[in-house]
Amino acid sequence: MHRTALLFGLICFMALESFTMESGSIHGPFCGGIVLGSFPVGEIEISLEGIELPEGVTLKDIEGDCDCYISGTSYGYVDTDSAWFAVLDVPTFNELIEQHFERSLNDI
């Protein structure tokens, strides 16, 4: 295998060992690392069982007042701009790279 491919594979492995999942919004950038990927939530499922509505208020009233829909079952769905970000922790990534090269130099 070509040396470049091996180095690329090693860097990818180190990145996978160094990332965390952070919550945020699709409308703003995430600060605090390098974003490797983002995953929008889209909608949140909410159980409607046990909810006691005030006198005269129906689920249709709630559906009309916000970005949600009632499925006809015991669940409602609310739109959200929430997202998950795969964020590379740069200090951890750098530490893994340094450790690799220190081990490599010690093996020479």
Contacts in CASP RR format, 6 or more apart in sequence:
PFRMAT RR
TARGET T0000
AUTHOR 0000-0000-0000
METHOD contacts of the structure
MODEL  1
MHRTALLFGLICFMALESFTMESGSIHGPFCGGIVLGSFPVGEIEISLEG
IELPEGVTLKDIEGDCDCYISGTSYGYVDTDSAWFAVLDVPTFNELIEQH
FERSLNDI
10 100 0 8 1.000
11 97 0 8 1.000
14 93 0 8 1.000
14 96 0 8 1.000
14 97 0 8 1.000
14 100 0 8 1.000
15 36 0 8 1.000
15 88 0 8 1.000
15 93 0 8 1.000
17 92 0 8 1.000
17 96 0 8 1.000
18 88 0 8 1.000
18 89 0 8 1.000
18 92 0 8 1.000
18 93 0 8 1.000
18 96 0 8 1.000
19 36 0 8 1.000
19 86 0 8 1.000
19 87 0 8 1.000
19 88 0 8 1.000
19 89 0 8 1.000
20 86 0 8 1.000
20 87 0 8 1.000
20 89 0 8 1.000
21 84 0 8 1.000
21 85 0 8 1.000
21 86 0 8 1.000
21 87 0 8 1.000
22 30 0 8 1.000
22 84 0 8 1.000
22 85 0 8 1.000
22 87 0 8 1.000
23 82 0 8 1.000
23 83 0 8 1.000
23 84 0 8 1.000
23 85 0 8 1.000
24 30 0 8 1.000
24 82 0 8 1.000
24 83 0 8 1.000
24 84 0 8 1.000
24 85 0 8 1.000
25 81 0 8 1.000
25 82 0 8 1.000
25 83 0 8 1.000
26 38 0 8 1.000
26 40 0 8 1.000
26 81 0 8 1.000
26 82 0 8 1.000
26 83 0 8 1.000
27 81 0 8 1.000
29 35 0 8 1.000
30 38 0 8 1.000
30 85 0 8 1.000
30 87 0 8 1.000
32 87 0 8 1.000
33 87 0 8 1.000
33 88 0 8 1.000
33 89 0 8 1.000
33 90 0 8 1.000
34 87 0 8 1.000
34 88 0 8 1.000
34 90 0 8 1.000
35 85 0 8 1.000
35 86 0 8 1.000
35 87 0 8 1.000
35 88 0 8 1.000
36 86 0 8 1.000
36 87 0 8 1.000
36 88 0 8 1.000
37 85 0 8 1.000
37 86 0 8 1.000
38 83 0 8 1.000
38 84 0 8 1.000
38 85 0 8 1.000
38 86 0 8 1.000
39 83 0 8 1.000
39 84 0 8 1.000
39 85 0 8 1.000
39 86 0 8 1.000
40 81 0 8 1.000
40 82 0 8 1.000
40 83 0 8 1.000
41 80 0 8 1.000
41 82 0 8 1.000
41 83 0 8 1.000
41 84 0 8 1.000
42 79 0 8 1.000
42 80 0 8 1.000
42 82 0 8 1.000
43 77 0 8 1.000
43 78 0 8 1.000
43 79 0 8 1.000
43 80 0 8 1.000
44 77 0 8 1.000
44 78 0 8 1.000
44 80 0 8 1.000
44 82 0 8 1.000
45 75 0 8 1.000
45 76 0 8 1.000
45 77 0 8 1.000
46 75 0 8 1.000
46 76 0 8 1.000
46 77 0 8 1.000
46 78 0 8 1.000
47 74 0 8 1.000
47 75 0 8 1.000
47 76 0 8 1.000
48 59 0 8 1.000
48 70 0 8 1.000
48 74 0 8 1.000
48 75 0 8 1.000
48 76 0 8 1.000
49 74 0 8 1.000
53 59 0 8 1.000
53 62 0 8 1.000
59 70 0 8 1.000
60 70 0 8 1.000
62 68 0 8 1.000
62 70 0 8 1.000
63 69 0 8 1.000
63 70 0 8 1.000
66 78 0 8 1.000
67 78 0 8 1.000
67 79 0 8 1.000
68 76 0 8 1.000
68 77 0 8 1.000
68 78 0 8 1.000
68 79 0 8 1.000
69 76 0 8 1.000
69 77 0 8 1.000
70 76 0 8 1.000
71 77 0 8 1.000
END
